[in-house]
Amino acid sequence: MLNKVRPALGRVLTPIGRSVARTGLSPNAITLLGTAGVVAGALAFYPRGSYFWGTVVITAFVLFDMLDGAVARVTGKISKFGAFLDSTMDRVADAAILAGLMIGLDRDGAGVLAALALYCLVAGVVTSYAKARAEGLGYRCDVGIAERSERLIIVLAATGLDGLGVPYVLAAGLWVLAALSTITVGQRLATVWKQAREELPAAESRR
């Protein structure tokens, strides 16, 4: 859903990317530093129940990580490996956020919410894998009510607000995230199934 605003976001990030490029940081270095910051923030703060400050640190590094594409464009260093590294590190960052949250919730005795965070972690991995596997087989799989950006906004907003003492917001956020992630997996399965079904008549006609 948020993919529609990417062109506008790109125009905003490009001037910042030019400034960052002058420091000599490569796009891949930005990706690795951003991921390391997210992982460190998630695993240092969330397991201790420090949800607000953990979210502040994570958000700062998520925003920093967004600059890798802008730097790649302004320096002409766009590469397939860079895209692969970025996608892979996104999975690492997402897993760290939900794993840290799960540990913190379990420590606080919120077993149900900890299990829900685990479900969201797995659902997020399946959502991303379904798209990657489908595209590897030659199918289109660019559908889904909640892609990575939406899922990240939901979990960080809910966790940060919980850290400020807003009641029930984390539980509501996790339930919404679980539901939207499940729907997205279903949408991707249905989309690929439809394309696979459409191939059958053509394959049978060649026999």
C-alpha positions as CSV (number, residue, x, y, z in Angstrom):
1,M,0.0,0.0,0.0
2,L,2.7,2.5,0.9
3,N,4.5,1.6,-2.4
4,K,2.4,4.4,-3.9
5,V,4.3,7.1,-2.0
6,R,7.8,5.8,-2.9
7,P,8.3,8.1,-5.8
8,A,7.6,11.1,-3.6
9,L,9.7,9.7,-0.8
10,G,12.5,9.2,-3.3
11,R,12.5,12.8,-4.3
12,V,12.8,13.8,-0.6
13,L,15.6,11.4,0.1
14,T,17.7,12.1,-3.0
15,P,19.2,15.4,-1.6
16,I,19.9,13.8,1.7
17,G,21.5,10.9,-0.2
18,R,23.9,13.3,-2.0
19,S,25.0,14.7,1.4
20,V,25.6,11.2,2.8
21,A,27.4,10.2,-0.3
22,R,30.0,12.9,0.3
23,T,31.0,11.1,3.5
24,G,32.3,8.2,1.5
25,L,29.8,5.7,2.9
26,S,28.8,3.1,0.3
27,P,25.1,2.0,-0.1
28,N,26.0,-1.5,1.3
29,A,27.8,0.1,4.3
30,I,24.6,2.1,5.0
31,T,22.5,-1.1,4.8
32,L,24.8,-3.0,7.2
33,L,25.0,-0.1,9.7
34,G,21.3,0.5,9.6
35,T,20.6,-3.2,10.2
36,A,23.2,-3.4,13.0
37,G,21.6,-0.4,14.7
38,V,18.1,-1.8,14.5
39,V,19.2,-5.2,15.9
40,A,21.2,-3.6,18.7
41,G,18.3,-1.3,19.6
42,A,15.7,-4.1,19.5
43,L,17.8,-6.6,21.6
44,A,19.2,-4.1,24.0
45,F,16.0,-2.2,24.9
46,Y,12.9,-4.4,24.2
47,P,13.9,-7.4,26.3
48,R,14.3,-5.1,29.3
49,G,10.8,-3.6,28.7
50,S,12.1,-0.2,27.6
51,Y,9.7,0.0,24.7
52,F,9.6,3.7,24.1
53,W,13.4,4.4,23.9
54,G,13.9,1.1,22.1
55,T,11.4,2.3,19.4
56,V,13.2,5.7,19.2
57,V,16.5,4.0,18.5
58,I,15.1,1.5,16.1
59,T,13.2,4.2,14.2
60,A,16.3,6.3,13.8
61,F,18.2,3.4,12.3
62,V,15.3,2.4,10.1
63,L,15.3,6.0,8.7
64,F,19.0,5.8,8.2
65,D,18.8,2.5,6.4
66,M,16.3,4.1,3.9
67,L,19.2,6.2,2.6
68,D,21.0,3.2,1.0
69,G,18.8,3.4,-2.1
70,A,19.2,7.2,-2.4
71,V,23.0,7.0,-2.1
72,A,23.1,4.2,-4.7
73,R,21.2,6.3,-7.2
74,V,23.3,9.5,-6.8
75,T,26.6,7.6,-6.9
76,G,25.6,5.2,-9.7
77,K,26.3,2.2,-7.4
78,I,23.0,0.4,-8.0
79,S,23.7,-3.4,-8.1
80,K,21.9,-6.7,-7.9
81,F,24.0,-7.6,-4.9
82,G,23.0,-4.4,-3.2
83,A,19.3,-5.2,-3.7
84,F,19.9,-8.7,-2.4
85,L,21.8,-7.5,0.6
86,D,19.1,-4.9,1.4
87,S,16.3,-7.5,1.3
88,T,18.2,-10.0,3.4
89,M,19.1,-7.4,6.0
90,D,15.5,-6.3,6.2
91,R,14.5,-9.8,7.2
92,V,17.2,-9.8,9.9
93,A,16.0,-6.4,11.3
94,D,12.4,-7.4,11.3
95,A,13.1,-10.7,13.1
96,A,15.2,-8.8,15.7
97,I,12.4,-6.3,16.4
98,L,9.8,-9.0,17.0
99,A,12.2,-11.4,18.8
100,G,13.2,-8.6,21.2
101,L,9.5,-7.7,21.8
102,M,8.6,-11.3,22.3
103,I,11.4,-11.7,25.0
104,G,10.2,-8.5,26.7
105,L,6.6,-9.5,26.8
106,D,7.5,-13.0,28.1
107,R,9.6,-11.4,30.8
108,D,6.6,-9.3,31.8
109,G,4.4,-12.3,32.0
110,A,2.4,-11.5,28.9
111,G,2.6,-15.0,27.5
112,V,-0.3,-14.6,25.0
113,L,1.2,-11.4,23.5
114,A,4.6,-13.0,23.4
115,A,3.2,-15.9,21.4
116,L,1.4,-13.4,19.2
117,A,4.7,-11.6,18.5
118,L,6.2,-14.9,17.5
119,Y,3.3,-15.5,15.2
120,C,3.9,-12.1,13.6
121,L,7.6,-12.9,13.2
122,V,6.8,-16.1,11.4
123,A,4.0,-14.6,9.3
124,G,6.3,-11.8,8.2
125,V,9.0,-14.3,7.1
126,V,6.4,-16.3,5.2
127,T,5.0,-13.1,3.5
128,S,8.4,-12.2,2.2
129,Y,9.4,-15.7,1.2
130,A,6.2,-16.2,-0.7
131,K,6.9,-13.2,-2.9
132,A,10.6,-14.2,-3.4
133,R,9.7,-17.8,-4.2
134,A,6.9,-16.8,-6.6
135,E,9.1,-14.3,-8.5
136,G,11.8,-16.9,-8.7
137,L,9.3,-19.2,-10.4
138,G,8.4,-16.4,-12.8
139,Y,5.1,-15.4,-11.3
140,R,4.0,-11.9,-10.3
141,C,3.4,-11.5,-6.6
142,D,3.3,-7.8,-5.9
143,V,0.0,-7.9,-3.9
144,G,-0.7,-7.6,-0.2
145,I,-2.6,-5.4,2.2
146,A,0.4,-5.2,4.5
147,E,3.9,-5.2,3.0
148,R,7.0,-4.6,5.1
149,S,6.5,-0.9,5.5
150,E,3.0,-1.2,6.8
151,R,4.0,-4.0,9.2
152,L,7.0,-2.0,10.5
153,I,4.9,1.1,11.1
154,I,2.2,-0.9,13.0
155,V,4.6,-2.7,15.3
156,L,6.8,0.3,16.1
157,A,3.9,2.7,16.6
158,A,2.1,0.2,18.9
159,T,5.3,-0.6,20.9
160,G,6.4,3.0,21.2
161,L,2.9,4.1,22.4
162,D,2.9,1.2,24.9
163,G,6.2,2.5,26.2
164,L,4.5,5.9,26.9
165,G,1.8,4.1,28.9
166,V,-1.1,4.0,26.4
167,P,-3.2,1.1,27.5
168,Y,-4.1,-1.9,25.2
169,V,-2.3,-0.3,22.2
170,L,0.4,-3.0,22.0
171,A,-2.1,-5.8,22.2
172,A,-4.3,-4.2,19.6
173,G,-1.3,-3.5,17.3
174,L,-0.1,-7.1,17.5
175,W,-3.6,-8.5,16.8
176,V,-4.0,-6.2,13.8
177,L,-0.5,-7.1,12.6
178,A,-1.2,-10.8,12.9
179,A,-4.5,-10.5,11.0
180,L,-3.0,-8.3,8.2
181,S,0.0,-10.5,7.8
182,T,-2.2,-13.6,7.5
183,I,-4.4,-11.9,4.9
184,T,-1.3,-10.8,2.9
185,V,0.0,-14.4,2.9
186,G,-3.4,-15.5,1.7
187,Q,-3.5,-12.9,-1.0
188,R,-0.1,-13.9,-2.3
189,L,-1.0,-17.6,-2.3
190,A,-4.2,-16.9,-4.2
191,T,-2.4,-14.7,-6.8
192,V,0.2,-17.3,-7.5
193,W,-2.5,-20.1,-7.6
194,K,-4.5,-18.2,-10.2
195,Q,-1.4,-17.7,-12.4
196,A,-0.5,-21.3,-12.1
197,R,-4.0,-22.4,-13.0
198,E,-3.9,-20.1,-16.1
199,E,-0.8,-21.9,-17.3
200,L,-2.5,-25.3,-17.2
201,P,-4.6,-25.0,-20.5
202,A,-1.5,-23.8,-22.4
203,A,0.6,-26.7,-21.1
204,E,-2.2,-29.2,-21.9
205,S,-2.6,-27.8,-25.4
206,R,1.0,-28.6,-26.2
207,R,0.7,-32.3,-25.3
